């Protein structure tokens, strides 16, 4: 309850500060930081990690003795050989301590600690994935805002041309058909603006669903090119080494191996020590009071239990094979994701370079055609086409730049480095120390 209360106070404080500032999540770091603390999926994984910590403590209880106290009272009525009534009481204190179980307790502790590490890495992976999703919706809002601005610019250009064509048509310079053509192009520009507004609205909705509130005045993040490895091979090696999903699958494999050792320990004898202190009154006829102390060393060994032990060992063996295949598959998927992200980043960078030249050339062409149209050397259709081409070129450049930036985030996420690169800490419950320190 203290953990939940602390987390609730933290989230509430962030929301109050954002509301007071009037500019919520101005930066990508602000959005990701809030999302890491408030997203239900991340919080559920954090609670799961804390629950597994308690399972480690349960396993360590096998090293400690069990102490039980039992007491009872009642009455006993006899009719033979004489009628009598007694009120028996008893109390027993029992202490049991396992001395050796063929490393069964240690194997169970190792299994539970591996499960804690697996869940911690899974929490890291979930945090990285949600941080990437947060970056996607953050960039989507900025992307569609710029595309909306371009659609507005396109409409303004068409209306300006329409005003000029009206004047020329009224003076008899242009034909009425030219005016109708421009009016049709203006209607198309208005339609494109409506579509751009719808896309921006959808992006805001996705942002709210992922981050937890509608976007304010967002700041365009800086590129993270400096954090990207020099080669794809280096990036793949870092991903296989640091990807949280890969680490989680490896910890699961360790847990399965320890589970096999636990199952195998059932085939060997168990050595225990038992201490009992008994206090009795009126329990036996003609014996008013009795006290006794018993100390026993016992060895127990199961000879036959229907083949359960053998089946259990067989089950854990197959579960080890399953974990090995899952680990291999997670590595395959990590390499695939890295290669796709790397290729996307490379092609986006090339497209940005070419599109920047394209935008420059299209802008110069549009300006030249506008000047030539004013002196009658270009037709209205030439002017409209060059203006549309210029807007489309700038829209393509906007998309390419955001594609490149998101591809960089994907590369960092595959390496498990997106959140640290943003300068943010991972959730406390996802930290795995060398001593397997448990989060409080």
Secondary structure, DSSP 4 states (H G I P E B T S, - for coil): -HHHHHHHHHHHHHHHHHHHHT-TT-SHHHHHHHHHHH-HHHHHHHHHHHHHHHHHHHHHGGGS-EEEEEEEE--EEE-SSS-EEE--EEEEEEEEEEEESTTHHHHHHHHHHHHHHHHHHHHHHHHHHHHHHHHHHHHHHHHHHHHHHHHHHHHHHHHHHHHHHHHHHHTTSS-HHHHHHHHHHHHHHHHHHHHHHHHHHHHHHHHHHHHSS---SPPPPPP-GGGS-SSHHHHHHHHHHH-HHHHHHHHHHHHHHHHHHHHHHTTS-EEEEEEEEEEEEEEETTEEEEEEEEEEEEEE----STTHHHHHHHHHHHHHHHHHHHHHHHHHHHHHHHHHHHHHHHHHHHHHHHHHHHHHHHHHHHHHHHHHHHTTSS-HHHHHHHHHHHHHHHHHHHHHHHHHHHHHHHHHHHTT-HHHHTT-PPPGGG---TT-PPP-
